Amino acid sequence: MAYEFKLPDLGEGIHEGEIKKWLVKEGDKVKSDQPIAELETDKAVVEMPSPKGGVVLKLFGKEGEKIKVGQVLIVIGQEGEKYEQRQEAIGSKQEAIGRKHEAPQASSLPPKPDGPKSQTEITIPQETSTGRAMATPFVRKLARELGVDIEKIKGTGEHGRISEQDIRNASKGGYDFIKQEAVGSKQEGPTIYDLPPKPVQRIPIIIEGEVERLPFRGVRRTVAEHMVTSMQTAMHVTHVDEIDVSDLVRIREQEKAYAEQKGVKLTYLPFIIKAIVAALRQFPVFNSSLDEEKSEMVLKKYYNIGIAVDTEDGLIVPVLKNADKKTIINLGKEIAELAEKARSRKLTLDELRGGTFTITNIGSIGGVFATPIINYPEVAILGIYRMQDKVAVVEDKAEIRKMMNISLTFDHRVIDGALAARFAVTIKKHLEDPGLLLVDE
């Protein structure tokens, strides 16, 4: 009997993947656990194994297309077996029945006051006979996340169905508010929820010469979608501080030779991670997530630090697990291994999920300040920038010191500015006095 293999749950925050490459074709024989496709998830390319042996009866989706968790990816059966898309037909029938119940047929609706019109001109109401707004589970979940009352929105989709864009427009106040009040009249015009959302204005691309068009997909598209979610959900505020890292530079130079004996190229990042862990222990809210559905803060008792890595395919964030339990040498070794695996796209899903706090380090490239976007559903991210020689006053004397900027972007819904400043000061204290970082070594 034909077996429909549906895309399984890929882990935290991953609800879909892009088919990067099919490794089999219809009619091929496959063994259990044999790779059947390369699937690009949140930030990794994963080989999907066959759930069982048999013959590939049908593939769903073309390379470059997205498939959601729960959708059929491949059908496997026995040699000579024919796959009839009974389930698809049933699904389509059920969907049609659902639409029938969700909205009245156009022919059953009364004509407009100004006289009979054709069916195509009749306005179909948004609500069902039960009065409940029409929307998919995904759209309802998005409405809850953005704090939008879905029952008060007028949908712009087919038969008045509420779309994802309707929810996003409402969350940004993308509706006209009109209150008409004539002299001597108390009659009011449409309310904010009665009006359709303003269409998103797309600025046309003006082309005056030769161009090249590249597909916007894969990691770049995934990162873009993730950033939009973060910006539309968390309330981003950025705090900036300057750190005198002269002593840190000296300590790192002293430890470089020892690290090389261990096969590790020692950078400043392990020291910075140690300082961050110290601050996270003192201020646990920075190591948390906000569960909006339950109105609860989820304070995590473990310290998994995400490290943004610049690759040819885009920004990838591998996660360094249990950073608090590792020495500076071990941190340096694992950071190098994760960065190499990120650039070669060999990271596993486990190495990409479970982060509690993220670092983005552009100091080796350049720049003195930026405003990073939070790696949602985390609540903060730390940016690290170029070290430079600057004149500073030390014990009433002007000296040339090694200075470095940091920027802390935080979710102002759960973290106040004063607390963010204290968190940054704690990081600063440990980096300016690196002996504190070596206590556990």
C-alpha positions in Angstrom: 0.0 0.0 0.0 1.3 3.4 -0.9 2.8 5.4 1.9 2.6 9.2 2.0 5.6 10.6 3.7 4.7 14.0 5.1 7.3 16.6 6.1 8.0 16.0 9.8 8.4 18.5 12.5 11.9 19.8 12.0 12.3 21.4 15.4 12.0 24.8 17.1 10.6 27.5 15.0 11.0 25.6 11.7 7.6 25.2 10.0 8.6 24.8 6.3 11.6 24.1 4.1 12.6 24.7 0.5 13.3 21.8 -1.8 16.9 22.5 -2.8 17.5 19.3 -4.7 15.8 16.0 -5.3 18.1 13.0 -4.9 15.7 10.5 -6.4 13.1 10.5 -9.2 9.8 8.8 -9.7 10.3 5.1 -10.4 13.5 4.8 -8.4 14.0 2.1 -5.8 15.0 3.4 -2.4 16.2 1.9 0.8 15.1 2.9 4.3 17.1 5.9 5.5 18.4 6.6 2.0 18.6 10.4 1.4 15.8 11.4 -1.0 16.1 15.2 -1.0 18.1 18.1 0.2 15.8 20.4 2.1 16.9 24.0 3.0 15.4 24.9 6.4 15.8 27.9 8.6 19.5 28.2 7.9 20.8 24.7 7.0 20.6 22.2 4.2 19.3 18.9 5.5 19.2 15.6 3.8 15.8 14.0 4.3 16.0 10.2 4.7 13.5 7.8 3.2 11.1 6.5 6.0 11.0 3.1 4.4 12.2 1.0 1.4 10.3 0.7 -1.8 9.7 2.5 -5.1 9.1 6.2 -5.5 5.6 6.6 -6.8 5.3 10.3 -6.7 7.3 13.4 -5.7 5.5 16.6 -4.5 7.1 20.0 -5.3 9.7 21.2 -7.6 13.2 22.3 -6.7 13.1 25.8 -5.4 9.5 25.4 -4.1 8.6 25.5 -0.4 6.8 22.7 1.5 5.3 23.1 4.9 5.5 20.7 7.9 2.6 18.2 7.5 2.4 18.4 3.7 3.2 15.3 1.6 6.8 15.2 0.3 7.0 11.8 -1.4 4.9 8.7 -1.9 6.6 5.3 -1.6 5.0 2.0 -2.5 5.7 -1.4 -4.1 7.1 -2.1 -7.5 4.2 -2.1 -10.0 1.9 -0.3 -7.7 -0.1 2.6 -9.0 -0.7 5.7 -6.8 -4.1 7.2 -7.0 -4.4 10.6 -5.5 -7.4 9.7 -3.4 -6.3 11.6 -0.4 -5.7 14.8 -2.5 -9.2 14.4 -4.1 -10.8 14.0 -0.6 -8.8 16.9 0.7 -10.0 19.1 -2.2 -13.5 18.0 -1.7 -13.3 18.8 2.0 -11.9 22.2 1.3 -14.7 22.9 -1.1 -17.3 21.8 1.5 -15.6 24.0 4.0 -15.8 27.0 1.7 -19.5 26.3 1.1 -20.2 26.4 4.8 -17.9 29.4 5.4 -19.7 31.8 3.1 -23.1 32.0 1.4 -23.2 31.4 -2.3 -23.3 34.6 -4.4 -26.7 33.6 -6.0 -28.3 33.5 -2.5 -27.4 37.0 -1.6 -29.8 40.0 -2.0 -28.9 42.5 -4.7 -27.5 45.9 -3.8 -30.0 48.7 -3.0 -29.5 50.4 -6.4 -30.9 47.5 -8.3 -30.0 43.9 -9.5 -26.5 43.3 -10.5 -24.6 40.4 -11.9 -23.3 37.9 -9.5 -19.7 39.1 -9.9 -20.7 42.5 -8.6 -22.4 41.2 -5.4 -20.4 41.8 -2.3 -19.9 38.6 -0.3 -19.9 39.1 3.4 -16.8 38.3 5.5 -18.4 36.3 8.3 -19.8 32.8 8.2 -23.3 31.9 9.3 -21.9 31.5 12.8 -20.4 35.0 12.8 -16.8 33.8 13.0 -14.2 35.4 10.8 -12.8 33.2 8.0 -9.1 32.5 8.4 -6.6 29.7 8.3 -5.1 28.4 11.6 -1.8 30.0 10.5 -3.4 33.4 10.1 -5.2 33.1 13.4 -2.0 32.2 15.2 -0.3 35.3 13.6 -3.2 37.5 14.8 -2.6 36.3 18.3 1.1 36.9 18.1 0.6 40.5 16.8 -2.2 41.3 19.2 -4.8 41.7 16.5 -8.5 41.0 17.1 -9.2 38.9 14.1 -13.0 39.0 14.6 -13.0 42.7 14.0 -11.1 42.7 10.7 -12.7 42.8 7.2 -10.9 40.3 5.0 -9.8 41.1 1.5 -9.4 37.5 0.3 -11.8 35.4 -1.6 -15.3 35.4 -0.1 -14.0 37.8 2.6 -11.3 35.4 3.9 -8.7 37.1 6.1 -5.2 36.9 4.8 -1.8 37.1 6.4 -1.4 40.6 4.8 -4.7 41.8 6.4 -3.3 40.8 9.8 0.0 42.5 9.3 -1.7 45.7 8.0 -4.0 45.8 11.0 -1.0 45.4 13.4 0.7 48.4 11.8 -2.5 50.5 11.9 -2.9 50.2 8.1 -6.5 51.1 8.1 -8.3 54.5 7.6 -10.2 55.7 10.6 -13.2 57.8 9.4 -15.7 59.3 11.7 -18.2 61.5 9.8 -20.2 63.9 11.9 -22.3 66.5 10.0 -23.8 69.6 11.6 -26.9 68.6 13.5 -26.3 64.9 12.8 -25.0 62.2 15.0 -24.6 59.7 12.2 -21.1 58.1 12.1 -19.3 56.7 9.2 -17.5 53.3 9.0 -15.3 52.3 11.9 -11.7 51.4 11.7 -12.6 47.7 11.3 -15.2 48.2 8.6 -12.7 49.6 6.1 -10.4 47.5 3.8 -6.6 47.8 4.5 -4.6 50.2 2.5 -2.8 48.3 -0.3 0.9 48.0 0.2 2.5 50.5 -2.1 5.2 48.8 -4.2 7.7 51.2 -5.6 8.3 50.2 -9.2 11.8 49.1 -10.2 13.1 51.5 -12.8 15.4 49.8 -15.3 17.5 51.9 -17.6 20.2 49.5 -18.6 21.5 45.9 -18.5 20.4 43.9 -15.4 20.8 40.5 -14.0 18.0 38.8 -12.1 18.8 36.3 -9.3 16.2 34.1 -7.5 15.5 35.5 -4.0 15.3 32.2 -2.1 17.2 29.8 0.1 19.0 31.3 3.1 18.6 34.9 2.0 14.8 34.6 1.7 14.7 32.7 5.0 16.7 35.4 6.8 14.5 38.1 5.3 11.3 36.4 6.6 12.9 35.8 10.0 13.9 39.5 10.3 10.5 40.7 9.3 8.9 38.5 12.0 11.4 39.9 14.5 10.8 43.5 13.6 7.0 43.2 13.6 6.9 41.4 16.9 9.6 42.6 19.3 10.0 46.3 20.2 13.6 47.0 19.3 15.7 49.4 21.3 19.5 49.6 21.1 21.9 50.6 23.9 25.6 51.4 23.1 28.7 51.4 25.3 32.4 51.8 24.9 34.9 49.4 26.4 38.6 49.7 27.2 40.0 46.3 26.1 43.7 47.1 26.5 44.1 44.5 29.2 42.1 42.0 27.2 44.4 42.4 24.2 47.4 41.8 26.5 45.9 38.7 28.1 44.9 37.3 24.7 48.5 37.8 23.4 49.8 35.9 26.4 47.4 33.0 25.9 47.9 32.7 22.1 51.0 30.5 22.3 49.4 28.1 24.8 46.2 27.9 22.6 48.3 27.1 19.5 49.8 24.2 21.3 46.3 22.9 21.8 45.6 23.4 18.1 43.4 26.5 18.7 43.6 29.9 17.0 42.6 32.1 19.9 40.3 35.0 19.1 38.6 37.5 21.4 35.2 35.8 20.9 35.7 33.2 23.7 36.5 35.9 26.2 33.4 37.9 25.1 31.2 34.8 25.5 32.5 34.3 29.0 31.6 37.9 29.8 28.1 37.5 28.3 27.5 34.3 30.3 28.5 36.2 33.5 26.0 38.9 32.6 23.2 36.4 31.7 23.6 34.8 35.1 23.2 38.1 36.9 20.3 39.3 34.7 18.3 36.1 33.7 15.7 38.0 31.7 18.2 38.4 28.9 18.3 34.6 28.6 14.6 34.2 28.1 11.7 34.2 25.7 8.2 35.7 25.9 5.4 33.1 25.6 2.7 35.5 24.4 -0.1 32.9 24.3 0.4 32.0 28.0 1.5 35.5 29.0 4.6 34.0 30.6 8.4 34.7 30.6 10.4 31.6 29.9 13.6 32.0 31.8 16.2 29.5 30.6 18.6 27.9 33.0 21.1 26.9 30.3 23.4 29.1 28.2 23.3 28.4 24.4 25.0 31.2 22.6 24.3 31.8 18.9 27.2 33.1 16.8 26.3 34.9 13.5 28.6 33.6 10.8 29.0 35.4 7.4 28.9 32.9 4.6 28.6 33.0 0.8 25.0 32.0 1.1 24.1 34.5 3.8 24.1 34.9 7.5 24.0 31.6 9.4 23.7 31.3 13.2 25.1 28.1 14.7 24.6 27.6 18.4 27.3 26.9 20.9 25.6 24.7 23.5 26.3 25.0 27.3 28.8 27.8 26.9 29.0 28.2 30.7 30.6 24.8 31.1 33.4 25.3 28.6 36.9 26.8 29.1 38.2 29.6 26.9 40.3 27.1 24.9 37.4 24.8 24.4 35.2 27.7 23.4 37.8 28.8 20.8 38.0 25.3 19.4 34.2 24.8 19.1 33.7 28.3 17.6 36.1 27.5 14.8 34.5 24.2 14.1 31.0 25.6 14.0 32.1 28.5 11.7 33.7 26.1 9.3 30.7 23.8 9.2 28.5 26.9 8.6 30.5 28.0 5.6 30.5 24.5 4.1 26.8 24.1 4.9 27.4 20.9 7.0 25.7 22.0 10.2 23.1 19.7 11.7 19.7 21.0 12.8 20.7 20.5 16.4 23.6 22.8 15.9 21.2 25.5 14.6 18.5 25.5 17.2 18.1 26.0 21.0 19.9 29.3 21.2 19.2 31.6 24.2 21.3 34.7 23.3 23.0 35.7 20.1 26.3 37.6 19.2 27.0 39.3 15.9 30.7 40.2 15.4 31.7 42.4 12.6 34.8 43.8 14.2 37.1 41.8 11.9 35.5 43.4 8.9 35.1 47.0 10.2 32.6 49.4 11.5 32.2 51.0 14.9 28.4 50.8 15.4 25.2 49.1 14.2 21.7 48.2 15.4 21.4 44.4 15.1 18.0 42.8 14.8 17.0 40.4 17.6 17.1 36.7 16.7 13.5 36.1 17.6 12.1 34.5 19.9 15.2 35.6 21.9 14.9 38.9 23.6 18.4 40.5 23.0 21.4 40.4 20.7 24.9 41.8 21.2 26.9 43.5 18.5 30.7 43.7 18.6 32.7 46.1 16.6 36.2 47.1 15.5 38.9 47.7 18.1 40.8 51.0 17.6 43.5 53.1 19.3 41.9 56.1 21.1 43.2 58.6 23.6 41.6 58.0 27.0 42.2 59.4 30.5 43.6 56.8 32.9 44.4 58.0 36.4 44.4 61.6 35.3 46.8 60.9 32.5 46.1 60.8 28.7 47.0 57.4 27.3 46.5 55.6 24.0 44.2 52.7 24.7 42.5 49.9 22.8 38.8 50.7 22.7 35.9 48.8 21.4 32.2 49.5 21.0 29.3 47.2 21.8 25.6 47.6 21.0 22.9 45.7 22.8 19.5 45.5 21.0 16.8 44.3 23.3 13.0 43.8 23.3 11.6 46.7 25.2 8.4 44.8 25.9 10.2 42.7 28.5 13.4 44.7 29.3 13.7 48.3 30.4 16.5 50.6 29.3 18.0 50.8 32.8 18.3 47.1 33.0 19.9 46.9 29.6 22.4 49.5 30.7 23.3 47.4 33.8 23.6 44.3 31.6 26.0 46.1 29.3 28.0 47.5 32.2 28.5 43.9 33.6 29.9 42.8 30.2 32.1 45.9 30.2 33.4 45.1 33.7 34.5 41.6 32.8 36.1 42.6 29.5 38.0 45.5 31.1 39.2 43.2 33.9 39.8 39.9 32.0 41.2 38.2 35.1 37.5 37.8 36.1 37.0 35.6 33.0 39.8 33.2 34.0 38.4 32.3 37.4 36.9 29.1 36.1 39.9 28.2 33.9 
